[in-house]
Every structure is written in C-alpha cells, then in structure tokens.
Amino acid sequence: MNYDIWSLNVRFLLNNGDMAEFLIASMFAPIEREEHGNDVTASEQYQEKLKTYQTWFKRDRTARYTLLSCMYDDQLGEF
C-alpha cells in the first residue's frame, strides 16, 4: 500500500551510496583454472580480477542489506 513512498526511500538510499547499479548488474568470481586445468591464481591478472570482484561483492551485499532494511518483516520472505 505504500509502494510509492517506499520506492522513493529506497532510490534515495541506494543513489546516495552509489549502489543503484547493483540492482541490475551481476559479477562472478574469476576462474581459478584455465581451459587446460592450469592454476592461474598466482597471476597478477587474476589477483587484480579477484580484488575487483571482492570489492564489488562487498558493495553488492551492502545494497542488499539496504533493501532488506527498508522492508517490513512480512515482505522479507518475498524478497
């Protein structure tokens, strides 16, 4: 019944934290082995991708927490 107000509040919270992108984007952890099964975790490129993913993951969790904190208990199951 209060979707319009709720929607404005959520947009405000997410936009102020620059987290709106997490509602539509996704990212996956970098692969640890290449096609032939060789381990790539020691490479500098893998470490950079992992760092980027870990930063994204933490911010994604923050965006999810923000959404959950804006919901009533009976709505949490639907989310």
N, C-alpha and C positions, 0 to 999 in steps of 0.2 A: 504494500500500500504506500510505502514511502520511497519507491524506487528513484524518483526524480531527485529528491534531496540526497539520498544515499549515493547515487551516481555522481553528483556534483562533489560530494565529500571525497569519494574515492579518487576521482580525477585530480582533485586538488592535492591530496596526499601523495599520489603517485607522481604527478608532474613536479611537485616541489622537490621530491627526492630523485628526480630524473629516472623514474623506474617504469614509466608507461611502456617502454619498448619491450619489457619482459612479458607483457600480456599477449604479444603476438609473435615473439621470436623464440627460438629454441637453439640450444647448442649441445653438442655431445662431447664427451671426453675424448682426447686424442687417442688414436690407436697405438697400442704398445708394441705391436709386431707388424712388420710389412708383409707383403703377399707371400714371400717365401719362408715366413716364420722367424725371420731375424728380429732380435730385440732392438728397438730404436729408442728406448727410454734414456739412454746416455747422451743422445744427440742434443745439440744446442737448440735446434729447431723444435724438437719435442718438448724440451723444458720450457721454451717460450710459449708454445701452444698450451701446455699444462697450466702455466701461470695465468694465462688469459682465461682459460676455462674455469679455474678456481675462483678468480675474481668475479667472473660472470655468475657462477653458481651461487656465491655468497649474496650477490645483489638480487638474484632471482628469488632466493629464499626470503630476503627482506621484503620484496614486493608481495610475495605470497602471504607473509605474516601481516603485512599492512592490509591486504584484502580481508584476511580472516578476522583481524581486529575490528573491522567495520561491520561485521555480521552479528546478528543475533544467534544464540545457540541453536535454535531450531533450523537455521539456514546452513549451518556448518556441514551437516551431512550431505546436503545437495551439492555443495561446492566440492 
